[in-house]
Amino acid sequence: MRVLQILGWDGVLPLLIALAPPVCKAIWPKLPLVVGALLVLAPPVAALIRAHIGWHQIARRCGGNAPWWRQVTMAIAIILLLIFEAAVGILTFGDRLPPAAWSIPIGVYAAYFAVISLTLWTPRDNEQ
């Protein structure tokens, strides 16, 4: 059950944010200001929201407080998300980039998911 919760929020939301550049490119291909604003503003706003919600998720799993090591791993996860979102934006709008370059955001996303799973893991997860 807890794995599904992590997968639901922490797995899907970053993918939805990462879809913003391709969607913008499809809807507004001739409006670089709109696309640029979205590429610049969406990742930090998503990171702030993620940090706020993430602290509450940690506190809920840890009896009302957020241990320092979980806060550090949450920060690492958020940095990985920012790298993931930047890589998707660069690859979406970059010219003549090899298709193999998409392995970078895929790898960063896998690292993010591993870190966030560690951050939110509790011993009770093994019992369910």
Secondary structure, 3 states (H helix, E strand, C coil): CHHHHHHHHHHHHHHHHHCHHHHHHHHCCCCHHHHHHHHHHHHHHHHHHHHHHHHHHHHHHCCCCCCHHHHHHHHHHHHHHHHHHHHHHHHHHCCCCCHHHHHHHHHHHHHHHHHHHHHHCCHHHHHC
